[in-house]
Amino acid sequence: MTHVVLESCIRCKYTDCVDVCPVDCFREGPNFLVIDPDECIDCAVCIPECPVNAILPEEDVPADQLSFVQLNADLSRKWPSITKRKGPLPDADEWKDKKDKLDQLIR
């Protein structure tokens, strides 16, 4: 199994999770992070680090977020690896509690 970054990461991109990942499986896009399913070892250390609860094990992804399983897989092949923590996006605090942000995703 793998872990999946969900919609709540869009337009926030907190990178606390990146610092604790032992296998550097996170990939960085303009306003979203994804997990490379081929690299993730299912250790779960990233889950409690995310301030917006955007990371879940694949088997726990809610039905309305299932498209993010494939989205993580697809975008992880295109986006570069991120291995060091960075500051969140400038307006992350304004977006962290918003729902239905998929239309805000920059691919």
C-alpha positions in Angstrom: 0.0 0.0 0.0 0.9 3.6 -0.3 -0.1 6.9 1.2 -2.0 9.6 -0.7 -2.0 13.4 -0.5 -5.6 14.6 -0.6 -7.4 17.8 -1.7 -6.8 19.7 1.5 -3.1 20.2 0.4 -4.1 22.2 -2.6 -3.1 25.9 -2.3 -1.5 25.2 1.1 1.5 22.9 0.4 2.8 22.7 3.9 6.0 20.6 3.7 6.3 19.4 7.3 5.8 15.8 5.9 8.8 16.1 3.7 11.3 16.4 6.5 10.2 13.1 8.2 10.0 10.9 5.0 12.7 8.3 5.2 12.6 7.5 1.4 12.0 11.0 -0.1 8.8 9.9 -1.9 7.2 13.4 -2.0 7.0 15.3 -5.3 6.4 19.0 -5.6 4.1 20.9 -7.9 3.3 24.6 -8.0 0.6 24.4 -5.3 0.3 20.8 -4.2 2.4 17.9 -3.1 2.0 14.2 -4.1 3.4 10.9 -2.9 5.1 8.6 -5.4 3.4 5.3 -4.8 6.4 3.4 -6.1 8.6 5.0 -3.5 6.3 5.1 -0.5 7.1 2.4 2.1 3.8 2.9 4.0 5.6 3.9 7.2 3.0 6.6 8.1 5.4 9.0 9.7 4.1 11.8 7.4 0.5 11.5 8.5 0.7 13.3 11.9 3.1 16.0 10.5 0.5 17.4 8.1 -1.3 20.4 9.6 -4.3 20.1 7.3 -4.7 16.3 7.6 -4.1 15.8 3.9 -2.3 12.4 4.0 -4.0 9.1 4.4 -3.2 5.5 3.7 -4.7 4.5 0.3 -7.2 2.1 1.9 -8.6 4.9 4.1 -9.1 7.5 1.3 -12.8 8.6 1.5 -15.0 7.9 -1.5 -15.2 11.5 -2.6 -11.3 11.7 -2.7 -10.6 8.4 -4.5 -9.5 10.3 -7.7 -6.5 11.5 -5.7 -5.0 8.0 -5.7 -4.5 8.1 -9.4 -3.7 11.8 -9.4 -0.8 11.2 -7.0 0.5 8.4 -9.2 0.2 10.5 -12.4 1.7 13.7 -11.0 4.5 11.9 -9.2 5.9 10.9 -12.6 6.0 14.5 -13.8 7.0 16.5 -10.7 10.4 16.8 -9.1 11.3 15.3 -5.8 11.2 17.5 -2.7 13.5 16.5 0.2 13.7 19.6 2.4 11.0 21.5 4.2 10.0 24.8 2.7 7.6 27.5 3.9 4.0 27.0 2.9 2.4 29.1 0.1 1.9 32.7 1.1 -1.9 32.4 1.3 -2.0 28.9 2.8 -3.8 30.0 6.0 -6.6 31.4 3.9 -7.0 28.1 2.0 -6.3 25.5 4.7 -10.0 25.1 5.7 -11.6 25.4 2.3 -13.3 22.5 0.6 -13.7 21.6 -3.1 -10.3 23.0 -4.2 -9.6 20.6 -7.1 -10.3 23.3 -9.6 -7.4 25.3 -8.0 -4.8 22.6 -8.7 -2.0 23.8 -11.0 -0.6 20.8 -12.9 
